[in-house]
C-alpha cells in the first residue's frame, strides 16, 4: 500500500457534505436566502453543529454559486449562533 493511499482519507470530503453542498446551491438558485437554507431541517439534520455548516461554506462550488460576501455573512451568523449555544 502506497503512503498516499494510507492518508487519502484526510483529503476526501464526505459524500454527505457534498450532497448538502449540492442542496444549498440548488435551493439558492431557486431564490432562497443562504441563511434560510442553512437553518433548513435537511441541512441541520445532516450537519448539526454550526462548525460543520461553516466548513460547508468553504466548498469552492458554494463560494462560486453564492458569492464570497454572502458566504462570509452566513459564517458570521453561524459563529454568533455557536457562541450563543456554548454560553446558554
N, C-alpha and C positions, 0 to 999 in steps of 0.2 A: 504494500500500500504506500503510495507516494505521500510525502509530507503535506502537500497541498490538499489531498483528499481527507487527511485526518482533521484538518481545521476548516474545511469548506463550510461547515455549519455556521461558522462565525460571520460569514459574509452573505448568507442567504436570508432573505426576508421570509416571514411566514406567509403561507398561501392565504391564510385568514386575513392578514393585514393587507395583502394585495386585493382580496375581494372587497374589503371595506373601502380601500382607496378607489376602486372602480365605482363602488356605490356612491361615494362622496362626489366624484366627478360627474357621474350621471345625474344625480339629484341637483347639483349646482347648475348643470346645463339646462335643467328643467326650470330653473329660476329660483330655487330655494336659497336662502342665505346660508353661509357656511356655519354660522353659529347654530342655526336650527338643525342643520344636518348633523353636527357633532353632538347634539343633545338628543338625536333620534334614538329610539329604542334599539333599532338594528345596530347602530354604531356602539352604543353604550353596553349592550349585552355582549358584544364581541371584544370590545376594548374598554373594560370597566374603569380603569384608572385614568385620570386626566393626563398623566405622564405618557401613557400608551397612545392616547389620542393626539397629544402634542408631537410624539415621534412620528405618527402617521402623517402629520403635516409636513414632515421633512422629505417625503417622497417627491422626486422631481416632477412626476406627472401631475401631482396635485398643485405644486407650485406653478407649473406652466398653465394648467387649466383655470385655476382660481386667481392667481396673481399673488406676488410676494407680499404686497401691502396687506391684503386681506388675510393671508396666512399669518402674518405677524400679529395682526389684531386678534385673530382667533387664538393664537398661542397665549397672548396676554390675558385673554378671557379665561382660558383653561388654567393658567398659572394662578389667577385670583381664586378660581374655584378650588384648586388644590390646596391653597393656603387656608381657605375657609374650612375645608374638610379636615385639615390637620389640627386646626385650633378649636373646632367645635365638636 
